[in-house]
Amino acid sequence: MSQAATASHGAVDTYETPLTPESWGKLGMWIFLAGDAMSFGALLATYGALRYGATDWPNPADALGISLTAAMTFLLICSSVTMVKSLAAMQDGDQAGCVKFLALTVGGGVIFLLLQAYEWTHLINEGMLLAENNFIVDSTGAVVGHLHEGQELAAGQMRASGLFGTTFYMTTGFHGMHVFSGVVYLSVVLRKAMRGDYSADNTAGIEIAGLYWHFVDLVWILVFTFVYLV
């Protein structure tokens, strides 16, 4: 082989950049999130199709309420901010700051789950079950009352579709499972940060966990928009 060819071959080798373990970790997370996005997309598409074809679908603002869920949404958005700040702190070599913001992120996730449990309990007590509910709606879908045993419906009124509760609990419950998984995941990352396993030159573990948490937060904004507002 000539010197020119050898030099050319060496130059090609110089620019080869094999994937590092950190890169593989990020790639794996992106692949997982892409598949997970399809699952959430299917749930939201099913919700939209069923609602479009139903004449007895209740107005979500009347049946579910907005105030509590808006607060839950704001809480998750804030938790994304603290997740970003935890990574930035570790990149600056501030271990204490990273631990603090990770703890705030985990705390935000726990509070979200508690608020969701409260919301579900309240809705179940109101008579909104997995496959049926006692909401009375008019022709516009506005909730005008609750159906009691033996009660006759007035003209123009109907019992709200039982599919409303089915799609609501499945969609929000599926997301809640992701939040719970994220809380467990971030708790492990927090523990490792407290032990000093990360440094300014080793933040891949926090970055990968951040990708998952930001995805969970983004999906909730979509769920909140489609299920509660539209």
N, C-alpha and C positions, 0 to 999 in steps of 0.2 A: 504494500500500500504506500502511495507517495506521501511526502510530508504534508502536501496541501490537503490531500484527502483525510489524513490523520488529524490535521488541525481542524478541518471542517467537521469531522465526526466528534471530536472533542468539544467543539463549540455547541453542537446539538445536545450532547450529554449535559453540558453546563446549564442549559436552560430547562432541562427536565425537572419537574417539580412534583414528586410523588405526593399523594394524599397522606397527611399526617393523621395520627389517631384522633386529634381534635377535629380535623376536617371530616373524617368519617363519621364522627359523632353528630356534627351539624347536618351532614348529608342525610344521615339516618333519621334525624328529627324532622327534617323538611319532607322526607318521603312519608313518614308517619302522618304528619299534619296534612299533607295533600290527600291522603286516603281518608283521614278524619273529616276533612272539609266536605268530601263527597257524602259522607254519612249525614252530616248536618244539612247539607243541601237537599238530600232526599227527604229528610223530615220536614223541612220548611216548604219544599215543593208539594209534598203530600198535604200539609196543612192548607196551603193556598188553593190546591185543587178541590179539596173537600169543602172549603169555605165558599169558593166560587159557585159550586154546584148546589149549595144548601140554601133553602128559603127561610129556614128557622134558626139561622146562626145568630147568637146574641152579640150585641155590641161589646167588644172586649173592655172598653173603658167603663161600661156599666157593670159588667159581670166581675171583672178582676180588680178594677181600681188601678190608678197610675202612681200615686204619691209614693207608696212604699217601694215599688219596683224602680221608680226613678232614682230614689235614694240608693238602692242596691246597685244600679248602673253606675252612678257617680262614685260609689265606693270601689267598684272594680276598676274604673278608670284611674282613680287615685292609686290603686295597688299596682297598676302598670307603671305609673310614675315612680313609685318607690322601688320597683324592680329595676328600672333604668338607673336610678341613683345608686342602688347597691352595686351594680356592675361598674359604674363610673368611679365609685369610691375604691373598689378593689383595684381598678386600673391605675389609680393614683397612689396605691399602696396603703390606703386607709382601711385596715382590717376592721377596726371598731365601727366605722361608718357603714361598711358593707354589712356587718352583722346586724346593725340597728335597722337598716332599710329592709333587709331580708326578713327580719322579725315583723316589721310593719306590714310587709307584703303577705306573710303567712297569716297575721292577725286579720287583715282585710278579707282574706279568703274564708277564714273561720266565721267572721261576722256575717258575711254573705250567706253562708250555709245556714246559719242560725235564723237569719231573716227569711230565707226561703222555706225553712221548716215551719216558721210562724205563719207565713203566707199560705202554705198548703193546709195547715191545721185550720186556719180561719175559713178557707174555701170549702173544706170538707164539712166543717160545722154548718156552713151556709147551705149545704146540700149538693155541692158540686163534686160528684164522684167520678170514678174512672170511666164508667160507661153510661152514666145518666146524670141528670141534674134536675133541680126543681125550679129553674128560672122560667118565668113567663115573659114572652117577648111579643111585641106587636109586629105589624107588617114591615116595619123599618129595621127590626132587629133590636130596638131599644128594650132594655129590661124594665118591665113595669111592675114586677112583684115576684113573689115566690109561691109556688104551687103547694098547697097543703092537702092532706089526705081528704078525699071526698069533695074537694073544691071543683066547681064547674068553671070552665074557661069562658070568658065573655066573648062576644063577637069580635073577630079580628085579632084575637089573641091565640097563641099557640105555645106549647112547651118547647123550650130551646133544644136544639139537637144534642143528643148524647155524645156525638163525635167531638163536640167542643172540648169536653173534659178529657176525652181519650187523647186527642192531639196535644192538648195543653200539658198534661202530666208527662206524656212521653217525651215531648221536646224539652221542657224545662228540667225534667228528671235526668235526661241524658246529659244535658249540660251540667247539672248539679254533680253528676258522677265525675265529670271532668274537673270541676272545681275541687272536689274532694281529693281526686288523684293528684291535682296540682299542689294542694296543701301538704299532702304526704311527701311528694317529690321535693318541694321547696324546704320542708322541714329537714330532710336529709341533707340538702345543700347547705342549709343554715348550720347544721351540726358540723359539717366538714369545714365551713368557714370559721366557726368558733375554734376548731382544732388547729387552724392555720394551714389547711391543705391547699389553699389558694394563695396566689401572690399576684403582683402586678404583671408578671410574665406568664401566669398560668390562670387564666380566667375562663377557659373554654367551658368548664362545668357550669358556671353561672350563666354564660351566654346561652347555652343549650337549654337550660331550665327557663331562661327568660323567653326564648322563642315559644315554648309551650304555653307559658302564662299569658303572653301577649295574644296568642291565638285564642285562648279561652276567653279573654276579655273582648276581643273583636267579635267572636261568635255571639257572645251575649248581647252586644249592641244590635246585631242582626235579629236575634230572637226577640229582644225587647221591641224592636221596630215592627216586625211582622206579626207577632202574637199579641202585643199589648196596644200598639198604636194604630196600625193600619185597619 
